[in-house]
Amino acid sequence: MAYLFLFGAIAAEVIGTSLLKATDGFTRLWPTLGVAVAYLSSFGLLSLTVKEIPVGVAYAIWSGLGTAAIVGIGAVFLDEPLSAVKVIGAGLVIAGVVVLNLGGAH
């Protein structure tokens, strides 16, 4: 169940981060409320996650997969340029998450 909470937390964080540009510096009400709800949901689910998964591992997965997802979303939906450096960087983040998990998380 903890991993379901974790992937829900990642999804909520990715939604919130994806909405940040639409807030126009937190001057637009509805996107701003969307960001706030998404981030609060993300942290709430993350707090449930760390009851069963060590906080370092949970945070690494949460931030790593969230970062990689945002790189892809930025390129596909937000018209942000995708360079080889960004792809390599996202790959290194994912590799770090894998290494942490292989290191005996539980």
TIDOLO-24869 format. One record per residue: residue number from 1; chain; residue in three letters; x, y, z of N, C-alpha, C, O, CB in turn. Coordinates in pm, 1 decimal. Atoms other than C-alpha are relative to their C-alpha. Glycine has a CB too. Example, Ala and Ser with C-alpha at 12.3 -4.5 7.8 and 13.67 -1.06 7.14 Angstrom:
REM TIDOLO-24869
(atom 1,'A','ALA',(89.0,-119.0,0.0),(1230.0,-450.0,780.0),(90.0,120.0,0.0),(193.6,118.1,66.5),(-99.2,2.7,124.6));
(atom 2,'A','SER',(-82.0,-119.0,-6.0),(1367.0,-106.0,714.0),(-77.0,109.0,73.0),(-26.1,219.8,89.9),(41.4,46.2,-141.5));
REM end
This chain:
REM TIDOLO-24869
(atom 1,'A','MET',(81.7,-119.8,0.0),(0.0,0.0,0.0),(86.2,126.5,0.0),(47.9,228.3,-57.5),(-93.0,-0.3,120.4));
(atom 2,'A','ALA',(-87.0,-117.3,-7.6),(288.1,236.7,71.5),(42.6,46.5,-138.4),(52.9,166.6,-163.3),(123.0,-30.4,84.6));
(atom 3,'A','TYR',(-41.8,-40.3,134.4),(397.2,228.9,-291.4),(-114.3,63.1,-77.9),(-89.9,146.7,-164.8),(54.4,-119.7,-76.5));
(atom 4,'A','LEU',(114.2,-67.8,61.2),(45.7,322.5,-402.1),(-7.3,144.8,47.3),(-31.2,235.8,-32.1),(-131.3,-73.9,33.2));
(atom 5,'A','PHE',(-4.5,-136.1,-52.3),(63.8,623.9,-171.6),(113.5,78.3,-65.1),(96.9,195.1,-100.5),(16.7,-1.3,152.8));
(atom 6,'A','LEU',(-115.3,-67.0,58.9),(407.3,704.8,-311.0),(-28.0,41.7,-143.8),(0.9,155.1,-181.9),(122.4,-90.7,5.4));
(atom 7,'A','PHE',(26.4,-36.0,139.0),(297.2,692.2,-673.9),(-112.4,103.2,-10.1),(-113.6,183.6,-103.4),(-35.6,-124.8,-81.3));
(atom 8,'A','GLY',(99.5,-107.1,-6.3),(-8.2,901.6,-584.3),(63.9,133.2,34.0),(27.9,236.6,-22.4),(-107.5,-33.2,102.3));
(atom 9,'A','ALA',(-72.5,-121.5,-37.4),(224.3,1153.6,-419.6),(78.6,54.3,-118.3),(82.8,175.5,-139.9),(94.3,-27.4,118.0));
(atom 10,'A','ILE',(-75.4,-42.5,117.9),(440.4,1161.5,-732.4),(-94.1,61.7,-102.4),(-64.5,167.2,-158.5),(76.6,-118.8,-62.0));
(atom 11,'A','ALA',(96.3,-51.9,97.4),(136.8,1210.1,-956.9),(-50.5,138.1,41.3),(-59.7,228.3,-42.0),(-118.3,-97.0,-15.4));
(atom 12,'A','ALA',(48.9,-129.0,-48.0),(5.0,1494.0,-740.6),(106.8,107.8,-13.1),(77.2,220.4,-52.9),(-45.6,-11.2,145.4));
(atom 13,'A','GLU',(-109.8,-97.6,12.0),(344.8,1665.4,-732.6),(21.9,38.9,-144.9),(44.5,156.2,-174.6),(130.3,-56.7,59.1));
(atom 14,'A','VAL',(-19.4,-28.0,142.5),(380.0,1637.0,-1109.6),(-112.9,88.8,-52.0),(-88.3,180.4,-130.4),(6.8,-131.8,-81.3));
(atom 15,'A','ILE',(112.4,-85.7,40.0),(32.6,1785.5,-1159.1),(21.6,142.0,50.4),(5.9,238.2,-24.8),(-133.9,-56.2,53.9));
(atom 16,'A','GLY',(-23.7,-132.9,-56.8),(113.7,2073.5,-924.8),(111.2,74.8,-71.2),(96.9,193.0,-102.4),(33.2,-11.5,146.6));
(atom 17,'A','THR',(-112.0,-64.0,68.3),(445.8,2145.1,-1089.9),(-37.2,36.7,-142.6),(3.4,141.7,-192.3),(122.4,-91.3,0.5));
(atom 18,'A','SER',(43.7,-29.4,136.4),(288.1,2125.7,-1434.9),(-89.1,123.5,-6.2),(-91.5,193.7,-107.3),(-73.7,-119.3,-58.0));
(atom 19,'A','LEU',(89.3,-116.1,-4.4),(37.1,2391.6,-1329.6),(70.3,130.6,36.6),(12.5,238.3,21.6),(-110.1,-25.7,98.3));
(atom 20,'A','LEU',(-67.9,-121.3,-48.0),(298.9,2635.0,-1197.3),(5.2,111.6,-103.7),(-19.9,227.5,-70.8),(140.2,-34.0,42.8));
(atom 21,'A','LYS',(-10.6,-101.6,104.8),(346.5,2815.4,-1528.7),(-133.6,71.2,-20.5),(-137.5,191.7,-45.3),(46.9,-63.5,-131.8));
(atom 22,'A','ALA',(133.6,-56.4,20.0),(-30.3,2867.1,-1558.5),(-40.3,97.9,110.7),(-132.6,177.0,91.4),(-102.0,-111.7,-8.2));
(atom 23,'A','THR',(35.4,-91.9,-109.0),(-39.1,3053.4,-1224.1),(43.0,142.6,-29.7),(-5.3,236.9,33.0),(63.1,-46.1,130.4));
(atom 24,'A','ASP',(-52.5,-131.9,35.8),(148.0,3344.1,-1386.0),(51.1,72.7,125.5),(11.5,185.2,156.0),(-109.5,84.8,-71.0));
(atom 25,'A','GLY',(-57.2,-58.0,-121.5),(345.2,3405.8,-1068.6),(-99.4,6.7,114.3),(-94.0,98.8,195.7),(52.5,137.9,-28.6));
(atom 26,'A','PHE',(105.5,7.5,-100.5),(49.8,3309.1,-846.7),(-95.3,119.8,-6.8),(-148.7,163.3,95.2),(61.6,-8.9,138.6));
(atom 27,'A','THR',(94.2,-109.5,18.2),(-160.5,3591.2,-992.7),(-133.9,-47.4,-55.4),(-229.0,30.5,-61.4),(59.2,104.2,-91.8));
(atom 28,'A','ARG',(124.5,56.6,52.9),(-427.9,3360.1,-1141.6),(-55.7,-98.2,103.2),(11.3,-193.6,142.7),(23.7,-71.1,-138.7));
(atom 29,'A','LEU',(59.4,71.8,-113.4),(-665.9,3215.2,-882.5),(-8.6,-150.7,-22.0),(46.1,-226.8,57.8),(-137.9,53.9,27.6));
(atom 30,'A','TRP',(28.3,142.6,14.0),(-769.6,2876.9,-1023.6),(124.5,-85.0,-18.9),(136.2,-189.5,45.1),(-92.2,-21.9,-115.3));
(atom 31,'A','PRO',(-123.3,80.0,6.6),(-428.4,2752.3,-1134.2),(77.0,-0.2,132.2),(137.0,-101.1,169.4),(90.0,52.7,-111.0));
(atom 32,'A','THR',(-67.9,-8.9,-130.1),(-285.6,2873.5,-801.8),(-63.8,-95.8,100.3),(6.8,-165.0,173.7),(-4.8,144.8,54.2));
(atom 33,'A','LEU',(68.2,94.3,-88.9),(-550.0,2679.2,-609.3),(30.0,-144.1,-40.2),(45.4,-230.7,45.9),(-151.8,24.8,-1.5));
(atom 34,'A','GLY',(-35.4,133.5,47.9),(-476.3,2375.9,-827.2),(137.9,-42.3,47.7),(157.7,-156.1,90.3),(-5.5,-4.7,-151.5));
(atom 35,'A','VAL',(-135.6,28.4,-47.8),(-107.5,2397.5,-739.1),(-2.0,-29.8,149.7),(59.6,-126.1,195.5),(94.6,118.7,-29.8));
(atom 36,'A','ALA',(4.9,18.6,-145.7),(-185.4,2432.1,-368.4),(-63.0,-134.8,37.0),(-10.9,-206.3,122.6),(-79.2,114.7,65.6));
(atom 37,'A','VAL',(66.6,127.9,-29.0),(-424.8,2135.5,-365.6),(90.3,-117.1,-39.2),(102.9,-214.4,35.1),(-135.8,-9.4,-75.1));
(atom 38,'A','ALA',(-87.5,108.8,45.8),(-184.8,1920.2,-567.3),(118.0,-19.1,94.0),(150.2,-132.3,130.1),(50.6,27.9,-141.9));
(atom 39,'A','TYR',(-115.6,12.6,-88.9),(113.8,1997.5,-344.1),(-40.0,-49.7,138.7),(29.8,-132.2,197.5),(71.7,133.9,12.0));
(atom 40,'A','LEU',(46.0,49.2,-130.5),(-83.8,1948.3,-22.7),(-33.2,-148.8,-7.3),(-1.2,-224.7,84.1),(-123.6,79.8,47.7));
(atom 41,'A','SER',(30.2,142.6,18.9),(-210.6,1616.3,-156.7),(127.8,-81.8,-8.0),(138.6,-189.3,50.9),(-83.9,-21.4,-126.9));
(atom 42,'A','SER',(-126.4,71.0,17.1),(139.8,1516.3,-255.6),(69.8,-21.4,134.4),(113.9,-132.1,165.1),(91.8,77.1,-95.4));
(atom 43,'A','PHE',(-67.7,13.3,-128.7),(286.9,1586.6,86.0),(-79.7,-86.2,97.6),(-21.3,-158.6,178.2),(24.5,137.4,60.6));
(atom 44,'A','GLY',(82.0,87.2,-83.5),(-6.9,1420.3,260.4),(23.1,-146.3,-33.3),(40.3,-229.0,56.3),(-147.0,34.2,-16.3));
(atom 45,'A','LEU',(-25.4,138.2,41.7),(42.0,1103.7,56.3),(143.6,-42.3,31.4),(168.1,-157.0,68.8),(-27.7,-16.2,-149.9));
(atom 46,'A','LEU',(-139.0,31.7,-32.7),(418.6,1121.9,105.1),(14.5,-28.8,149.5),(93.0,-115.1,188.7),(93.3,115.8,-41.7));
(atom 47,'A','SER',(-7.4,25.6,-144.5),(365.6,1139.0,482.0),(-53.9,-138.6,34.8),(-7.0,-201.6,129.6),(-78.1,107.4,77.2));
(atom 48,'A','LEU',(49.6,136.2,-21.5),(163.9,816.9,462.0),(101.5,-102.7,-49.4),(115.0,-210.7,8.1),(-135.1,-20.2,-71.4));
(atom 49,'A','THR',(-100.8,88.9,57.7),(436.2,659.8,249.4),(111.4,-30.4,99.4),(153.0,-145.4,113.7),(58.8,61.8,-126.4));
(atom 50,'A','VAL',(-117.4,18.3,-86.0),(712.9,714.6,503.4),(-31.2,-74.3,129.2),(58.1,-95.6,211.2),(60.2,133.8,33.2));
(atom 51,'A','LYS',(32.2,89.2,-111.9),(525.3,511.8,763.6),(56.7,-139.4,-24.2),(85.7,-212.7,70.4),(-152.4,-7.8,20.9));
(atom 52,'A','GLU',(-47.3,134.5,33.6),(645.3,201.1,576.4),(130.0,-3.0,-79.9),(203.1,-102.0,-75.3),(-105.4,-71.3,-76.9));
(atom 53,'A','ILE',(-121.0,-5.4,82.2),(925.3,309.1,342.2),(93.4,102.0,63.0),(48.5,210.5,99.8),(-32.6,37.3,-149.7));
(atom 54,'A','PRO',(-93.2,-96.4,-58.9),(1240.8,476.3,478.0),(-7.0,134.4,-73.2),(-17.0,139.8,-195.8),(144.0,-55.3,-3.9));
(atom 55,'A','VAL',(20.4,-133.4,55.8),(1218.7,850.9,426.4),(100.6,33.2,-110.6),(63.5,96.4,-209.5),(9.2,103.8,110.3));
(atom 56,'A','GLY',(-100.3,-29.4,102.7),(1543.6,873.0,227.3),(-32.3,-66.5,-131.8),(-17.5,-5.6,-237.7),(136.8,-43.6,46.4));
(atom 57,'A','VAL',(35.8,74.1,120.5),(1431.7,608.6,-19.5),(-127.8,58.0,-59.9),(-134.9,80.4,-180.7),(-17.9,-150.7,31.3));
(atom 58,'A','ALA',(126.6,-55.5,49.4),(1076.6,746.5,-45.2),(22.5,135.3,-65.4),(-31.5,162.6,-172.6),(-101.8,13.1,114.4));
(atom 59,'A','TYR',(-25.4,-133.3,55.1),(1203.3,1099.1,-102.1),(79.1,-8.3,-130.3),(52.3,66.7,-224.2),(75.5,86.2,101.8));
(atom 60,'A','ALA',(-78.1,16.3,123.0),(1457.1,984.2,-361.1),(-89.8,-43.1,-115.6),(-78.4,9.6,-226.3),(112.7,-103.0,20.9));
(atom 61,'A','ILE',(91.1,45.9,105.0),(1188.2,801.0,-556.7),(-95.4,112.1,-38.6),(-116.4,137.8,-157.1),(-79.2,-124.6,46.3));
(atom 62,'A','TRP',(95.2,-108.5,22.4),(940.1,1088.3,-518.7),(62.2,112.8,-82.3),(6.0,156.6,-182.7),(-50.4,54.4,133.6));
(atom 63,'A','SER',(-62.0,-112.4,70.5),(1180.1,1359.2,-627.5),(59.4,-43.3,-133.7),(50.6,30.4,-231.9),(108.5,63.6,86.7));
(atom 64,'A','GLY',(-63.1,46.4,122.7),(1362.5,1151.9,-888.7),(-98.6,-26.7,-111.9),(-81.5,22.7,-223.3),(78.1,-123.6,27.2));
(atom 65,'A','LEU',(99.0,29.6,103.3),(1062.0,1017.9,-1075.1),(-81.4,123.6,-35.3),(-120.1,142.5,-150.6),(-92.8,-112.2,45.7));
(atom 66,'A','GLY',(70.4,-125.8,27.2),(884.5,1351.1,-1038.3),(80.9,90.3,-91.5),(26.2,150.6,-183.8),(-31.0,73.1,130.3));
(atom 67,'A','THR',(-87.6,-81.3,84.2),(1182.6,1532.3,-1189.0),(3.6,-53.4,-142.1),(-9.1,23.0,-237.8),(141.3,4.3,57.9));
(atom 68,'A','ALA',(-3.7,59.7,133.3),(1206.8,1290.0,-1478.4),(-132.2,22.0,-73.3),(-132.3,52.2,-192.6),(31.1,-150.1,9.3));
(atom 69,'A','ALA',(130.5,-21.1,63.1),(833.0,1318.3,-1545.5),(-18.0,144.6,-44.3),(-72.0,170.4,-151.9),(-112.0,-39.2,95.7));
(atom 70,'A','ILE',(13.8,-141.2,34.1),(845.6,1697.8,-1542.4),(85.8,36.4,-120.5),(45.0,118.8,-202.3),(37.6,87.1,119.3));
(atom 71,'A','VAL',(-82.8,-24.2,118.9),(1131.4,1699.1,-1793.9),(-77.5,-41.4,-125.1),(-80.7,32.1,-223.7),(135.4,-77.9,9.1));
(atom 72,'A','GLY',(78.4,47.6,114.0),(913.8,1493.4,-2028.6),(-122.5,85.7,-25.7),(-150.4,120.6,-140.4),(-42.4,-143.0,22.4));
(atom 73,'A','ILE',(119.4,-83.0,14.7),(598.7,1696.5,-1964.9),(36.5,138.0,-52.4),(-33.3,193.4,-137.3),(-74.1,12.1,133.7));
(atom 74,'A','GLY',(-44.7,-130.7,48.7),(789.0,2020.4,-2015.2),(28.9,-2.4,-149.0),(-5.2,91.0,-221.6),(123.8,45.0,75.6));
(atom 75,'A','ALA',(-34.3,10.6,142.2),(915.2,1900.2,-2351.3),(-123.4,-22.9,-86.3),(-136.5,37.0,-193.1),(99.8,-113.2,-21.9));
(atom 76,'A','VAL',(115.0,38.2,82.4),(586.6,1753.1,-2474.6),(-113.3,102.3,5.6),(-171.9,135.0,-97.6),(-51.9,-135.2,43.8));
(atom 77,'A','PHE',(118.4,-83.8,-15.2),(323.7,1989.8,-2335.4),(27.6,148.0,24.5),(-59.1,231.4,-2.0),(-81.1,-51.7,111.0));
(atom 78,'A','LEU',(-28.6,-139.5,-35.6),(497.4,2311.4,-2225.9),(99.0,66.6,-95.5),(149.4,175.5,-68.2),(54.2,6.7,141.2));
(atom 79,'A','ASP',(-89.2,-54.6,103.7),(712.2,2367.2,-2535.2),(138.3,38.3,52.1),(198.1,135.2,5.3),(-63.9,121.2,-63.0));
(atom 80,'A','GLU',(-135.1,-23.7,-50.0),(1035.6,2354.3,-2337.7),(97.7,-83.8,-81.5),(67.5,-198.2,-115.4),(10.7,-33.9,151.9));
(atom 81,'A','PRO',(-96.8,76.2,80.8),(1345.8,2249.4,-2531.4),(53.5,-120.6,76.3),(77.3,-114.4,196.9),(116.7,90.3,-42.8));
(atom 82,'A','LEU',(-54.8,122.2,-58.6),(1472.4,1897.8,-2468.8),(136.8,-23.5,-63.2),(148.0,-52.7,-182.3),(-95.8,-123.7,-22.4));
(atom 83,'A','SER',(-136.5,17.5,49.7),(1847.6,1870.0,-2500.7),(56.6,-132.8,48.8),(0.8,-198.1,137.0),(90.4,117.2,45.2));
(atom 84,'A','ALA',(-68.7,121.9,-43.1),(2083.6,1578.3,-2468.0),(41.2,10.7,146.7),(37.3,-87.9,220.2),(123.6,-26.6,-88.3));
(atom 85,'A','VAL',(-41.2,-20.2,-139.6),(2205.0,1727.9,-2140.2),(-117.4,-27.0,94.3),(-99.3,-89.6,198.7),(53.9,144.1,21.0));
(atom 86,'A','LYS',(117.1,25.2,-85.0),(1850.0,1722.6,-1996.8),(-32.2,-148.9,6.4),(-64.9,-201.6,112.7),(-121.8,77.8,-52.0));
(atom 87,'A','VAL',(28.8,143.9,3.3),(1798.2,1363.5,-2106.6),(101.6,-76.3,84.6),(64.5,-165.8,160.6),(1.1,-52.8,-145.5));
(atom 88,'A','ILE',(-104.9,64.7,-79.5),(2131.3,1257.1,-1955.4),(-21.7,28.5,148.6),(-9.2,-61.5,231.6),(140.7,48.7,-44.4));
(atom 89,'A','GLY',(24.9,-36.3,-139.5),(2052.5,1446.0,-1634.0),(-115.8,-77.3,59.7),(-105.7,-128.0,171.4),(-27.0,148.0,11.3));
(atom 90,'A','ALA',(114.9,76.9,-48.2),(1710.7,1282.0,-1600.1),(37.5,-147.1,15.5),(-5.6,-212.5,110.5),(-120.0,14.9,-96.3));
(atom 91,'A','GLY',(-46.7,138.2,-10.4),(1874.8,944.4,-1666.9),(84.8,-22.5,123.7),(74.0,-126.2,189.1),(79.1,-37.8,-123.2));
(atom 92,'A','LEU',(-83.3,11.5,-120.4),(2127.5,1007.9,-1390.5),(-85.2,3.4,127.2),(-57.0,-68.2,223.3),(104.2,113.2,3.6));
(atom 93,'A','VAL',(90.5,-5.0,-115.5),(1848.8,1098.6,-1147.9),(-66.9,-136.0,19.6),(-72.4,-188.3,130.9),(-107.5,111.1,-18.8));
(atom 94,'A','ILE',(64.2,131.5,-7.8),(1667.3,774.8,-1229.8),(100.6,-106.1,43.8),(67.3,-193.4,124.0),(-62.2,-38.2,-135.9));
(atom 95,'A','ALA',(-103.2,95.0,-40.3),(1992.3,580.2,-1197.1),(28.1,11.6,149.9),(49.9,-89.4,216.8),(129.1,23.4,-80.7));
(atom 96,'A','GLY',(-20.1,-19.8,-143.1),(2040.1,732.3,-852.0),(-109.6,-63.8,82.4),(-82.3,-123.6,186.5),(8.0,146.8,31.6));
(atom 97,'A','VAL',(112.8,63.2,-69.5),(1694.5,617.2,-745.2),(16.7,-151.3,-0.4),(-5.8,-217.0,101.3),(-134.4,39.4,-65.8));
(atom 98,'A','VAL',(-20.7,145.3,9.8),(1771.0,265.7,-868.9),(109.7,-44.2,95.8),(93.9,-143.9,166.3),(36.2,-40.8,-144.9));
(atom 99,'A','VAL',(-111.4,35.7,-87.7),(2102.9,258.8,-682.0),(-44.2,4.3,146.5),(-10.1,-85.2,223.9),(119.7,95.2,-23.1));
(atom 100,'A','LEU',(49.1,-8.0,-138.6),(1935.1,373.0,-358.9),(-87.4,-119.7,34.2),(-78.1,-174.0,144.3),(-78.9,130.0,21.8));
(atom 101,'A','ASN',(88.1,113.6,-25.8),(1675.6,98.8,-391.4),(76.2,-131.7,4.1),(39.6,-221.7,79.7),(-108.3,-6.9,-105.4));
(atom 102,'A','LEU',(-80.9,121.4,-1.9),(1936.0,-166.7,-464.1),(86.9,-10.4,123.9),(136.1,-118.0,157.8),(86.6,-5.9,-122.5));
(atom 103,'A','GLY',(-87.4,-5.4,-116.8),(2128.8,-59.2,-156.5),(-61.6,-52.6,126.7),(-6.6,-29.1,234.3),(43.2,137.8,22.6));
(atom 104,'A','GLY',(59.6,58.4,-120.3),(1896.9,-239.8,83.8),(-92.6,96.2,70.4),(-66.6,136.3,183.9),(107.5,-44.6,95.2));
(atom 105,'A','ALA',(93.7,-99.0,-53.8),(1603.1,-7.3,141.9),(-70.3,-49.3,126.0),(-97.1,30.9,215.4),(-103.4,36.1,-105.2));
(atom 106,'A','HIS',(80.3,47.0,-114.5),(1422.0,-232.2,392.5),(78.3,-98.5,81.8),(28.1,-149.3,182.1),(-131.3,-64.1,-46.7));
REM end
